[in-house]
Amino acid sequence: MDQIKTGALIRAQRLRQGMTQLQLAEQIGVSDKTVSKWERGCGAPDIELLPALSTALGVDTTALLSGALAENDRSNGNLRKTRFFVCPACGNLILATDEADICCCGQRLKPLKAQKPDAEHTLTIEKNDGEWYITAAHPMQREHAIAFVALLNGDTLTIKRLYPEWNLEARLPYLAHGTFLWYCTRDGLFYQHI
């Protein structure tokens, strides 16, 4: 840990949050003099304080340890690089339009890699009344189901959440081109271009 870089990051994030040194100190259980010492690079937070400091400042502990926030290039509204993350513990669906460090339930998540569907994971997709009508014979049980279907093109992403023990039927707005994506809770993310 570089004390100077970490101190500068603590100061910048504290100011961004609109907190005084005293307010930050009270949130994490130290004195304002201790916060001042960190910000001047004359010391560093103890390791057991990092989770509370991370929460108070809105940064992850890795950023505190490195003293820098990772930055991505702006995606400029293009959704083609959208990454899907699903937490294995709670099933939370998280999206990022570019590279991102995503954590849920204390676990760092990796983006799902879309694969071509096999016979078991093929969807029936047909145009019906100006919409895409999607069905499948895939099991829809608690332990094995399609959790969502999505339609993605350059500037539009539409997601339909599906529930176990219901038939797999979904309607999505008609787009002439794009990519259908769907997530099987057992076998991962699948795709089909239209």
C-alpha positions in Angstrom: 0.0 0.0 0.0 1.4 3.4 -1.0 0.4 5.7 1.9 0.5 8.8 -0.2 -1.7 7.4 -3.0 -4.1 5.8 -0.5 -4.3 9.1 1.5 -5.0 11.1 -1.6 -7.8 8.6 -2.6 -9.3 8.8 0.8 -9.3 12.6 0.7 -10.8 12.7 -2.8 -13.5 10.2 -2.0 -14.4 11.9 1.3 -14.8 15.2 -0.4 -16.8 13.7 -3.2 -19.1 12.2 -0.6 -19.4 15.7 1.0 -18.0 14.5 4.4 -15.7 16.2 6.8 -12.8 14.3 8.4 -14.8 14.1 11.6 -17.9 12.7 9.9 -15.8 10.0 8.2 -13.9 9.2 11.4 -17.2 8.8 13.3 -18.5 6.4 10.6 -15.6 4.1 10.9 -14.8 4.5 14.6 -11.5 6.4 14.6 -10.5 10.0 15.4 -10.5 12.8 12.9 -6.7 13.2 13.6 -6.3 9.6 12.3 -8.2 10.5 9.1 -6.0 13.6 8.7 -2.9 11.5 9.2 -4.0 9.1 6.5 -4.9 11.9 4.0 -1.4 13.4 4.5 0.2 10.1 3.8 1.7 9.9 7.3 0.1 6.5 8.0 -2.4 4.0 6.5 -5.6 2.5 7.8 -5.4 -0.9 9.6 -6.5 -3.8 7.5 -9.6 -4.4 9.7 -10.8 -0.9 9.0 -10.8 -1.4 5.2 -14.3 -2.8 4.9 -15.9 0.0 6.9 -13.7 2.6 5.1 -14.6 1.1 1.7 -18.3 1.3 2.5 -18.1 4.9 3.8 -16.2 6.1 0.8 -18.1 4.1 -1.9 -15.0 2.3 -3.2 -13.8 -1.2 -3.0 -10.9 -2.4 -0.8 -8.7 -3.1 -3.8 -8.9 0.6 -4.8 -8.0 1.6 -1.2 -5.0 -0.7 -1.2 -3.8 0.4 -4.7 -4.6 4.1 -4.0 -6.3 4.5 -7.4 -9.7 3.9 -9.0 -9.7 1.9 -12.2 -11.2 3.7 -15.2 -12.8 2.4 -18.3 -13.1 4.2 -21.6 -16.5 5.7 -22.2 -18.8 3.3 -24.0 -20.8 6.2 -25.6 -24.1 4.4 -25.2 -23.2 1.4 -27.3 -24.7 -1.7 -25.7 -22.9 -4.3 -27.9 -20.3 -4.9 -25.2 -22.9 -5.5 -22.5 -21.8 -8.1 -20.0 -24.1 -10.2 -17.9 -23.3 -11.3 -14.4 -25.4 -13.7 -12.3 -24.6 -14.2 -8.6 -24.4 -17.9 -7.8 -25.5 -17.3 -4.2 -28.7 -15.1 -4.7 -29.4 -15.2 -8.4 -29.0 -11.5 -8.8 -28.7 -10.3 -12.4 -26.2 -7.5 -12.9 -25.4 -5.8 -16.2 -22.4 -3.7 -17.2 -22.0 -1.9 -20.5 -18.2 -2.4 -20.5 -15.4 -3.9 -18.4 -16.3 -3.8 -14.7 -15.4 -5.3 -11.3 -18.6 -6.7 -10.0 -19.2 -8.3 -6.6 -22.3 -9.8 -5.0 -22.8 -11.7 -1.8 -19.1 -11.2 -1.1 -18.0 -12.9 -4.3 -16.3 -11.3 -7.3 -18.3 -12.3 -10.4 -17.0 -13.1 -13.9 -19.0 -12.1 -16.9 -21.0 -14.9 -18.4 -19.7 -16.1 -21.8 -22.5 -16.6 -24.3 -22.5 -19.9 -26.2 -24.5 -21.3 -29.1 -27.5 -23.3 -27.9 -27.6 -27.1 -28.1 -30.9 -28.9 -28.8 -31.9 -28.8 -25.1 -31.5 -25.0 -25.0 -33.0 -23.9 -28.3 -35.8 -21.3 -28.2 -38.6 -21.0 -30.6 -38.7 -17.4 -31.7 -41.4 -16.1 -34.1 -42.8 -12.7 -35.1 -46.4 -12.4 -33.8 -48.6 -9.2 -33.7 -45.5 -7.0 -34.2 -43.6 -8.6 -31.3 -41.2 -11.4 -30.9 -43.0 -14.4 -29.3 -40.6 -16.7 -27.5 -41.3 -20.3 -26.2 -39.2 -23.3 -25.4 -39.6 -26.9 -24.1 -36.8 -26.2 -21.6 -37.6 -27.4 -18.0 -38.8 -24.6 -15.8 -38.1 -26.1 -12.3 -36.6 -24.4 -9.3 -33.2 -26.1 -9.7 -33.1 -25.8 -13.5 -34.9 -23.1 -15.5 -34.4 -20.2 -17.9 -34.1 -17.2 -15.7 -34.3 -14.5 -18.3 -34.5 -13.8 -22.0 -33.1 -10.6 -23.5 -33.0 -8.9 -26.9 -29.9 -6.7 -27.5 -28.9 -4.5 -30.4 -26.6 -1.4 -30.5 -28.7 1.0 -28.5 -31.5 -1.1 -27.0 -31.6 -3.9 -24.4 -34.9 -5.5 -23.4 -35.0 -8.1 -20.6 -37.8 -10.3 -19.6 -37.4 -12.1 -16.2 -38.8 -15.6 -16.1 -39.9 -17.6 -13.1 -39.5 -21.3 -12.4 -42.6 -23.4 -12.5 -44.2 -21.1 -15.1 -44.2 -21.9 -18.8 -41.5 -20.4 -20.8 -43.3 -17.8 -22.8 -42.2 -14.2 -23.4 -42.9 -11.3 -25.7 -40.3 -8.8 -26.6 -40.5 -5.8 -28.8 -39.8 -6.5 -32.5 -36.4 -5.3 -33.6 -35.3 -6.3 -37.1 -31.8 -7.2 -36.1 -29.9 -7.9 -32.9 -29.1 -10.8 -30.6 -31.3 -12.9 -28.3 -29.7 -14.0 -25.1 -31.1 -16.3 -22.5 -29.7 -17.7 -19.2 -30.1 -21.3 -18.0 -29.5 -21.6 -14.3 -27.6 -24.8 -14.8 -25.8 -24.4 -18.1 -25.2 -20.7 -18.6 -25.8 -18.0 -21.1 -26.9 -18.7 -24.7 -27.3 -16.5 -27.8 -28.9 -16.4 -31.2 -28.5 -13.6 -33.8 -31.5 -12.4 -35.8 
